[in-house]
Structures are given as structure tokens and as C-alpha cells.
């Protein structure tokens, strides 16, 4: 289950908690985007829910980053931020998923064929 609105309380270790939740949402979204045709993205409630979550997580993360002083935590949050941004961008670009214009990066995982299809 999702927490209410994803509002994290500022207790010790919130960075880990926030990163873990944000990265999990981003990874689930990424795998859904890679397996769902673009024309279904808009209609897919889970994709929309996760996309909104990723966007909100990313904004929240940037807001909180200013309060963090520990370099290792800052590093961790910036990595999480990159993960979120890349998935948000992936959604905007529509370059993944069945019937997309570009091949997925690793052909090994992509079903159907040897990944040599002419573009």
C-alpha cells in the first residue's frame, strides 16, 4: 500500500526511506513502460499513478535536498533524483515499449527476435 500522499516525516533515516520508496516506484514504472504499448500508457491507471508519484517524489526530494548536510546522503539523494528524472523523461519521450521507434538498450531482455530489427 502507498503512504498517504507520500509525505515523509523528517525522522532520522528519512533519506534512506525516501530513496528506497522513490527508486522502487521508478523501477516499477520503468518496467511497465517497457512492456506496455504507448497508446495504453494514458489509460493505464497504474502507470499514471506511478508517474505522478515519481514526479512528486522528485519535487519533494529537491525540496528536502537543501536541508541535508551529510555528503553521503546528498549523493544518495542525487542518484535517486537521476533515477526519477530518467523514468519521467522516458515517459515523455515514448522511446520504450512495444512498437516504439528505438530499441531497448539491452536486447537480451527484450522479447521477440534477436534485437536486430532495422529502424
DOBA-891239 format. One line per 4 residues: number of its first residue (from 1); their letters; for each residue x, y, z of N, C-alpha, C. Coordinates in nm, 2 decimals, m for minus. Example, Ala and Ser with C-alpha at 12.3 -4.5 7.8 and 13.67 -1.06 7.14 Angstrom:
1> as> 1.32/m0.57/0.78/1.23/m0.45/0.78/1.32/m0.33/0.78 ~ 1.28/m0.22/0.71/1.37/m0.11/0.71/1.29/0.00/0.79
//
This chain:
1> xxxx> 0.08/m0.12/0.00/0.00/0.00/0.00/0.08/0.13/0.00 ~ 0.04/0.23/m0.06/0.11/0.36/m0.07/0.08/0.44/0.06 ~ 0.18/0.51/0.10/0.16/0.60/0.22/0.07/0.72/0.17 ~ 0.01/0.79/0.26/m0.08/0.90/0.22/m0.01/1.01/0.16
5> xxxx> m0.02/1.02/0.03/0.04/1.13/m0.05/0.19/1.13/m0.04 ~ 0.25/1.03/0.01/0.40/1.02/0.01/0.46/1.13/0.09 ~ 0.40/1.18/0.19/0.46/1.28/0.28/0.54/1.21/0.38 ~ 0.67/1.23/0.37/0.76/1.16/0.47/0.78/1.26/0.59
9> xxxx> 0.78/1.20/0.70/0.82/1.28/0.82/0.97/1.29/0.83 ~ 1.02/1.39/0.88/1.16/1.42/0.88/1.23/1.34/1.00 ~ 1.21/1.22/1.01/1.28/1.15/1.12/1.42/1.10/1.07 ~ 1.50/1.06/1.16/1.63/1.01/1.12/1.61/0.89/1.02
13> xxxx> 1.70/0.90/0.92/1.69/0.79/0.82/1.59/0.81/0.71 ~ 1.52/0.93/0.71/1.42/0.95/0.61/1.48/0.95/0.47 ~ 1.61/0.99/0.46/1.67/0.98/0.32/1.67/0.84/0.26 ~ 1.71/0.75/0.35/1.71/0.61/0.30/1.57/0.56/0.26
17> xxxx> 1.47/0.60/0.35/1.33/0.56/0.33/1.28/0.62/0.20 ~ 1.30/0.75/0.19/1.25/0.82/0.07/1.32/0.76/m0.06 ~ 1.45/0.75/m0.06/1.52/0.69/m0.17/1.47/0.56/m0.21 ~ 1.45/0.47/m0.11/1.40/0.33/m0.13/1.27/0.34/m0.20
21> xxxx> 1.18/0.42/m0.14/1.04/0.42/m0.20/1.04/0.48/m0.34 ~ 1.12/0.59/m0.36/1.12/0.66/m0.49/1.18/0.57/m0.59 ~ 1.29/0.50/m0.56/1.35/0.41/m0.66/1.26/0.29/m0.69 ~ 1.19/0.24/m0.59/1.10/0.13/m0.62/0.99/0.17/m0.72
25> xxxx> 0.93/0.29/m0.69/0.83/0.34/m0.78/0.88/0.36/m0.92 ~ 1.00/0.42/m0.93/1.06/0.44/m1.06/1.09/0.31/m1.13 ~ 1.14/0.21/m1.06/1.17/0.09/m1.13/1.05/0.01/m1.18 ~ 0.94/0.02/m1.10/0.82/m0.05/m1.14/0.76/0.03/m1.26
29> xxxx> 0.76/0.16/m1.26/0.72/0.24/m1.37/0.80/0.21/m1.50 ~ 0.93/0.20/m1.48/1.02/0.17/m1.59/0.98/0.04/m1.66 ~ 0.96/m0.06/m1.58/0.93/m0.19/m1.64/0.80/m0.20/m1.70 ~ 0.70/m0.12/m1.64/0.57/m0.11/m1.71/0.58/m0.04/m1.84
33> xxxx> 0.66/0.07/m1.85/0.67/0.14/m1.97/0.73/0.05/m2.08 ~ 0.83/m0.03/m2.04/0.90/m0.12/m2.13/0.81/m0.23/m2.19 ~ 0.70/m0.26/m2.12/0.62/m0.37/m2.16/0.48/m0.33/m2.20 ~ 0.45/m0.21/m2.19/0.31/m0.16/m2.23/0.32/m0.07/m2.35
37> xxxx> 0.24/m0.09/m2.46/0.24/m0.01/m2.57/0.20/0.14/m2.54 ~ 0.26/0.23/m2.60/0.24/0.38/m2.57/0.09/0.41/m2.56 ~ 0.02/0.36/m2.66/m0.12/0.41/m2.67/m0.20/0.37/m2.55 ~ m0.15/0.27/m2.47/m0.22/0.23/m2.35/m0.17/0.31/m2.22
41> xxxx> m0.06/0.38/m2.23/0.00/0.45/m2.12/m0.10/0.54/m2.05 ~ m0.17/0.62/m2.13/m0.26/0.72/m2.08/m0.38/0.66/m2.00 ~ m0.42/0.54/m2.05/m0.53/0.47/m2.00/m0.50/0.38/m1.88 ~ m0.37/0.36/m1.86/m0.32/0.26/m1.76/m0.31/0.33/m1.62
45> xxxx> m0.40/0.30/m1.53/m0.41/0.37/m1.40/m0.28/0.35/m1.32 ~ m0.22/0.23/m1.33/m0.10/0.21/m1.25/0.01/0.29/m1.30 ~ 0.03/0.30/m1.44/0.13/0.38/m1.50/0.11/0.53/m1.46 ~ m0.01/0.58/m1.46/m0.04/0.72/m1.43/m0.01/0.75/m1.28
49> xxxx> m0.06/0.65/m1.20/m0.03/0.67/m1.05/0.12/0.68/m1.02 ~ 0.19/0.59/m1.09/0.34/0.58/m1.06/0.41/0.70/m1.12 ~ 0.36/0.75/m1.24/0.42/0.86/m1.30/0.40/0.99/m1.21 ~ 0.28/1.01/m1.16/0.26/1.12/m1.07/0.34/1.11/m0.94
53> xxxx> 0.35/0.98/m0.89/0.43/0.96/m0.77/0.58/1.00/m0.80 ~ 0.63/0.96/m0.91/0.77/0.98/m0.94/0.79/1.13/m0.96 ~ 0.70/1.20/m1.02/0.71/1.35/m1.04/0.71/1.42/m0.90 ~ 0.62/1.37/m0.81/0.60/1.43/m0.68/0.72/1.40/m0.59
57> xxxx> 0.77/1.27/m0.60/0.89/1.23/m0.53/1.01/1.32/m0.56 ~ 1.02/1.34/m0.69/1.13/1.42/m0.74/1.13/1.56/m0.69 ~ 1.01/1.62/m0.69/1.00/1.76/m0.64/1.03/1.77/m0.49 ~ 0.97/1.67/m0.42/0.99/1.66/m0.27/1.14/1.64/m0.24
61> xxxx> 1.20/1.56/m0.32/1.34/1.53/m0.30/1.43/1.66/m0.31 ~ 1.40/1.73/m0.42/1.47/1.85/m0.44/1.45/1.96/m0.33 ~ 1.33/1.96/m0.28/1.29/2.05/m0.17/1.37/2.02/m0.05 ~ 1.38/1.89/m0.02/1.45/1.84/0.10/1.60/1.84/0.09
65> xxxx> 1.65/1.83/m0.03/1.79/1.82/m0.05/1.87/1.94/0.02 ~ 1.80/2.05/0.01/1.86/2.17/0.07/1.89/2.16/0.22 ~ 1.81/2.07/0.29/1.83/2.05/0.43/1.93/1.95/0.47 ~ 1.98/1.88/0.37/2.07/1.77/0.40/2.22/1.82/0.41
69> xxxx> 2.29/1.78/0.51/2.43/1.82/0.52/2.53/1.71/0.50 ~ 2.48/1.59/0.52/2.57/1.47/0.51/2.60/1.44/0.36 ~ 2.72/1.45/0.32/2.76/1.43/0.18/2.71/1.29/0.12 ~ 2.73/1.19/0.20/2.69/1.06/0.15/2.54/1.05/0.13
73> xxxx> 2.46/1.12/0.21/2.32/1.13/0.19/2.28/1.21/0.07 ~ 2.35/1.32/0.05/2.33/1.41/m0.06/2.35/1.33/m0.19 ~ 2.46/1.25/m0.19/2.50/1.17/m0.30/2.39/1.07/m0.33 ~ 2.34/1.00/m0.23/2.23/0.90/m0.24/2.11/0.97/m0.30
77> xxxx> 2.07/1.09/m0.25/1.95/1.15/m0.30/1.97/1.20/m0.44 ~ 2.09/1.24/m0.48/2.11/1.28/m0.62/2.10/1.17/m0.71 ~ 2.15/1.05/m0.67/2.13/0.93/m0.75/1.99/0.89/m0.77 ~ 1.91/0.90/m0.66/1.77/0.88/m0.66/1.70/0.98/m0.76
81> xxxx> 1.74/1.10/m0.75/1.69/1.21/m0.84/1.71/1.17/m0.98 ~ 1.83/1.13/m1.02/1.86/1.09/m1.15/1.77/0.97/m1.20 ~ 1.75/0.88/m1.11/1.67/0.76/m1.15/1.53/0.81/m1.18 ~ 1.48/0.90/m1.09/1.34/0.95/m1.11/1.33/1.03/m1.24
85> xxxx> 1.43/1.12/m1.27/1.43/1.20/m1.39/1.43/1.12/m1.51 ~ 1.52/1.01/m1.51/1.53/0.93/m1.63/1.40/0.86/m1.67 ~ 1.33/0.82/m1.56/1.20/0.75/m1.59/1.09/0.85/m1.63 ~ 1.09/0.97/m1.57/1.00/1.07/m1.61/1.02/1.11/m1.76
89> xxxx> 1.15/1.12/m1.79/1.19/1.16/m1.93/1.15/1.04/m2.03 ~ 1.17/0.92/m1.98/1.13/0.80/m2.06/0.98/0.81/m2.10 ~ 0.90/0.85/m2.00/0.76/0.86/m2.02/0.73/0.96/m2.13 ~ 0.80/1.08/m2.12/0.78/1.19/m2.21/0.82/1.15/m2.35
93> xxxx> 0.94/1.09/m2.36/1.00/1.06/m2.49/0.92/0.95/m2.57 ~ 0.86/0.86/m2.49/0.79/0.74/m2.55/0.88/0.66/m2.64 ~ 1.01/0.64/m2.60/1.10/0.57/m2.68/1.12/0.43/m2.64 ~ 1.04/0.39/m2.54/1.05/0.25/m2.50/0.91/0.18/m2.52
97> xxxx> 0.91/0.05/m2.50/0.78/m0.02/m2.51/0.76/m0.08/m2.64 ~ 0.67/m0.17/m2.65/0.64/m0.24/m2.77/0.60/m0.14/m2.88 ~ 0.65/m0.16/m3.00/0.61/m0.07/m3.11/0.68/0.07/m3.10 ~ 0.78/0.08/m3.01/0.85/0.21/m3.00/0.95/0.22/m3.12
101> xxxx> 0.99/0.35/m3.14/1.08/0.37/m3.25/1.22/0.32/m3.23 ~ 1.27/0.33/m3.10/1.40/0.29/m3.08/1.41/0.16/m3.00 ~ 1.51/0.08/m3.02/1.53/m0.04/m2.95/1.56/m0.02/m2.80 ~ 1.51/m0.11/m2.72/1.56/m0.10/m2.58/1.71/m0.12/m2.57
105> xxxx> 1.77/m0.06/m2.47/1.92/m0.07/m2.46/1.97/m0.21/m2.46 ~ 1.92/m0.30/m2.37/1.97/m0.43/m2.37/1.88/m0.53/m2.44 ~ 1.92/m0.57/m2.56/1.84/m0.66/m2.64/1.81/m0.80/m2.58 ~ 1.90/m0.84/m2.49/1.89/m0.97/m2.43/1.75/m0.98/m2.36
109> xxxx> 1.71/m0.88/m2.29/1.58/m0.89/m2.22/1.46/m0.87/m2.31 ~ 1.48/m0.80/m2.42/1.36/m0.77/m2.50/1.31/m0.89/m2.57 ~ 1.18/m0.92/m2.56/1.12/m1.04/m2.62/1.11/m1.02/m2.77 ~ 1.10/m1.13/m2.84/1.08/m1.13/m2.98/1.19/m1.09/m3.06
113> xxxx> 1.26/m1.19/m3.12/1.37/m1.16/m3.22/1.50/m1.14/m3.15 ~ 1.60/m1.11/m3.23/1.74/m1.10/m3.18/1.78/m0.96/m3.17 ~ 1.68/m0.87/m3.17/1.72/m0.72/m3.15/1.79/m0.66/m3.27 ~ 1.78/m0.73/m3.38/1.85/m0.67/m3.50/1.75/m0.60/m3.60
117> xxx> 1.63/m0.58/m3.55/1.53/m0.52/m3.65/1.58/m0.39/m3.70 ~ 1.56/m0.37/m3.83/1.61/m0.25/m3.90/1.52/m0.13/m3.85 ~ 1.58/m0.02/m3.83/1.50/0.10/m3.79/1.48/0.19/m3.91
//
